[in-house]
Amino acid sequence: MKPVKALILGFLLLVPILVFIFISVFGTHHFSLNTFYPKMDDAGKVVYNAAGDTVFQTVPFFSLTGQEGQKVTQADLAERITVVSFFALPCADSCQRVFSQLVRVQEAYENNPQINLVSFGIAAPEQNQAVAELAREFGVQKEKWFLLTGDSSTLAAFAAEGYHEPFQKQGDRIEASTKLVLVDKEKKIRGVYDGTDAEEVDRLVLEINVLLDEYSKRK
């Protein structure tokens, strides 16, 4: 066989192997979400682990009252992906828009036990009935979406330090952040979204699906 023909034949035999290798390596592309808020030491420097990887903050433990008067803690949401929001009473204007978008998220993951919604709200004990009415207004499913309340001093520090979404004093009223925060199963923040913007909430749903895919690949 002439050298040129042998070279061509060898190339033709090699092509399927190269195609197989390409598909194996590049055929499936997995996206990964960023992780927010690196942990800082007392000197204000980023903390790294022994392997040289950045250590990220985790959201704090909580024990608060739910919309039906039940006690809910961080442990009740173990191994769950959570969509976190914030509210203050009365829930009007931007609060109403955020809750309307959260209804969409609840409907999207109604049958997925890995996803929960948690709304942290400032409310006095005498406002428990108003919280229950808010839950009924938006069709909150008690095992899917938790409206958790506490006093202003506790919740204000909790939201600002744990989620970087502070409550703001506006005259004689307290205004909650309109941001939605995506928290993974390891309690790290993986996304922040404008809860009044339908397109931003579409992005949230997309990124929840990316996170679910990420976990499925770990099995």
C-alpha positions as CSV (number, residue, x, y, z in Angstrom):
1,M,0.0,0.0,0.0
2,K,1.3,3.4,-0.9
3,P,2.3,5.7,2.0
4,V,-0.3,8.3,1.0
5,K,-3.2,5.8,0.9
6,A,-2.0,4.3,4.2
7,L,-2.0,7.8,5.7
8,I,-5.5,8.5,4.4
9,L,-6.8,5.1,5.7
10,G,-5.2,5.7,9.1
11,F,-6.8,9.1,9.3
12,L,-10.3,7.8,8.4
13,L,-9.9,5.1,11.1
14,L,-8.8,7.8,13.6
15,V,-11.8,10.1,13.0
16,P,-14.4,8.1,14.8
17,I,-12.1,7.8,17.8
18,L,-11.5,11.5,17.9
19,V,-15.3,12.2,17.6
20,F,-15.9,9.8,20.5
21,I,-13.3,11.5,22.7
22,F,-14.8,15.0,21.8
23,I,-18.3,13.9,22.7
24,S,-17.2,12.3,25.9
25,V,-15.3,15.4,27.0
26,F,-17.4,18.2,25.6
27,G,-20.7,16.7,24.7
28,T,-22.4,17.5,28.0
29,H,-21.7,20.9,29.5
30,H,-22.6,21.5,33.2
31,F,-23.2,25.1,34.4
32,S,-22.4,26.0,38.0
33,L,-23.7,28.9,40.0
34,N,-21.4,31.3,41.8
35,T,-21.2,31.3,45.6
36,F,-21.7,34.7,47.3
37,Y,-20.0,36.4,50.3
38,P,-16.6,35.0,51.2
39,K,-15.8,34.6,54.9
40,M,-13.6,37.3,56.2
41,D,-11.2,37.1,59.2
42,D,-10.7,39.8,61.8
43,A,-8.3,41.7,59.6
44,G,-10.8,41.9,56.8
45,K,-9.1,39.3,54.6
46,V,-10.7,36.4,52.8
47,V,-10.4,33.1,54.6
48,Y,-9.1,30.0,52.7
49,N,-9.2,26.4,53.7
50,A,-6.2,24.0,53.7
51,A,-6.6,23.3,50.0
52,G,-6.4,27.0,49.1
53,D,-10.2,27.3,48.3
54,T,-12.2,30.3,49.4
55,V,-14.4,29.7,52.5
56,F,-17.9,31.2,52.1
57,Q,-20.3,32.4,54.7
58,T,-23.3,30.3,55.6
59,V,-26.6,31.7,56.7
60,P,-27.3,31.7,60.4
61,F,-29.4,29.4,62.5
62,F,-32.9,30.5,63.3
63,S,-35.8,29.5,65.5
64,L,-38.9,31.6,64.7
65,T,-42.7,31.5,64.6
66,G,-44.5,30.3,61.5
67,Q,-47.8,31.5,60.0
68,E,-49.8,28.9,61.9
69,G,-48.1,29.7,65.2
70,Q,-45.7,26.7,64.8
71,K,-42.0,26.8,65.8
72,V,-39.8,26.5,62.7
73,T,-36.0,26.2,62.9
74,Q,-33.1,25.9,60.4
75,A,-33.0,22.2,61.2
76,D,-36.5,21.8,59.7
77,L,-35.1,22.8,56.3
78,A,-32.1,20.5,56.4
79,E,-31.1,19.2,52.9
80,R,-33.4,21.8,51.3
81,I,-32.7,24.5,48.7
82,T,-34.5,27.7,50.0
83,V,-35.7,30.8,48.4
84,V,-35.5,33.5,51.0
85,S,-37.5,36.8,51.1
86,F,-38.3,39.5,53.6
87,F,-41.4,41.4,54.5
88,A,-42.9,43.9,57.0
89,L,-46.5,44.6,58.0
90,P,-48.6,45.9,56.5
91,C,-47.6,44.2,53.3
92,A,-48.3,46.7,50.6
93,D,-47.0,47.9,47.2
94,S,-43.5,46.3,46.7
95,C,-44.3,43.6,49.3
96,Q,-47.4,42.6,47.4
97,R,-45.4,42.4,44.1
98,V,-42.7,40.2,45.7
99,F,-45.3,37.8,47.2
100,S,-47.0,37.7,43.8
101,Q,-43.8,36.5,42.2
102,L,-43.1,34.1,45.0
103,V,-46.5,32.4,44.2
104,R,-45.0,31.6,40.8
105,V,-42.0,30.0,42.4
106,Q,-44.2,28.0,44.8
107,E,-46.2,26.7,41.8
108,A,-43.1,25.8,39.8
109,Y,-41.8,23.6,42.6
110,E,-45.1,22.5,44.2
111,N,-44.2,18.8,43.8
112,N,-40.5,19.0,44.5
113,P,-39.7,18.4,48.2
114,Q,-36.2,19.7,47.8
115,I,-37.4,23.3,47.4
116,N,-38.8,25.5,50.2
117,L,-39.7,29.2,50.3
118,V,-39.0,31.2,53.5
119,S,-40.2,34.7,54.1
120,F,-38.7,36.5,57.2
121,G,-41.0,39.2,58.5
122,I,-41.0,41.7,61.3
123,A,-44.2,41.3,63.3
124,A,-45.3,41.7,66.9
125,P,-47.1,38.8,68.6
126,E,-50.4,40.7,68.2
127,Q,-49.9,40.7,64.4
128,N,-49.9,36.9,64.1
129,Q,-53.5,37.1,62.7
130,A,-52.3,39.5,60.0
131,V,-49.5,37.1,59.0
132,A,-52.0,34.2,58.8
133,E,-54.3,36.4,56.6
134,L,-51.3,37.2,54.4
135,A,-50.6,33.5,54.0
136,R,-54.2,32.9,53.0
137,E,-54.3,35.8,50.5
138,F,-51.4,34.4,48.6
139,G,-52.3,30.7,48.9
140,V,-49.2,29.8,50.9
141,Q,-48.8,26.0,51.2
142,K,-47.8,25.3,54.8
143,E,-45.2,22.6,54.1
144,K,-43.8,24.5,51.1
145,W,-43.7,28.2,52.1
146,F,-42.9,29.4,55.6
147,L,-43.8,33.0,56.8
148,L,-41.5,33.3,59.8
149,T,-41.7,36.3,62.1
150,G,-39.9,37.9,65.0
151,D,-39.4,41.3,66.7
152,S,-37.6,44.1,64.8
153,S,-34.3,44.0,66.7
154,T,-33.9,40.3,66.1
155,L,-34.9,40.2,62.5
156,A,-33.1,43.4,61.5
157,A,-29.7,42.1,62.6
158,F,-30.5,38.6,61.3
159,A,-31.3,39.8,57.8
160,A,-28.5,42.3,57.5
161,E,-25.7,40.1,58.9
162,G,-26.9,36.7,57.7
163,Y,-28.3,37.6,54.3
164,H,-26.9,41.1,53.6
165,E,-30.4,42.4,53.0
166,P,-31.2,44.9,55.7
167,F,-34.6,46.3,56.7
168,Q,-34.8,50.0,56.4
169,K,-36.5,52.6,58.6
170,Q,-38.8,54.9,56.6
171,G,-40.3,57.5,58.9
172,D,-42.5,55.5,61.3
173,R,-42.5,52.4,59.0
174,I,-40.1,49.6,58.5
175,E,-39.4,48.6,54.8
176,A,-38.1,45.2,53.9
177,S,-35.7,44.4,51.1
178,T,-37.4,43.3,47.9
179,K,-34.5,40.9,47.0
180,L,-34.9,37.2,46.8
181,V,-31.9,35.1,48.0
182,L,-31.2,31.6,46.8
183,V,-29.6,29.4,49.5
184,D,-28.2,25.9,48.7
185,K,-28.3,22.8,50.9
186,E,-25.0,23.7,52.5
187,K,-26.6,27.0,53.6
188,K,-24.5,29.2,51.3
189,I,-25.9,32.0,49.2
190,R,-25.9,31.2,45.5
191,G,-28.0,34.0,44.0
192,V,-29.7,37.3,44.6
193,Y,-32.6,38.6,42.5
194,D,-35.1,41.5,42.3
195,G,-38.3,40.0,43.7
196,T,-40.5,42.6,42.0
197,D,-39.2,41.8,38.5
198,A,-40.7,38.9,36.6
199,E,-37.6,38.4,34.4
200,E,-35.4,38.3,37.5
201,V,-37.7,35.6,39.0
202,D,-37.5,33.7,35.7
203,R,-33.7,33.8,36.2
204,L,-34.2,32.5,39.7
205,V,-36.2,29.6,38.5
206,L,-33.6,28.8,35.9
207,E,-30.8,28.9,38.5
208,I,-32.7,26.7,40.9
209,N,-32.9,24.2,38.1
210,V,-29.1,24.5,37.5
211,L,-28.6,23.9,41.3
212,L,-30.9,20.9,41.2
213,D,-28.9,19.5,38.3
214,E,-25.7,20.2,40.2
215,Y,-26.9,18.1,43.1
216,S,-28.2,15.3,40.8
217,K,-24.7,14.9,39.4
218,R,-23.2,14.4,42.9
219,K,-25.1,11.1,43.4
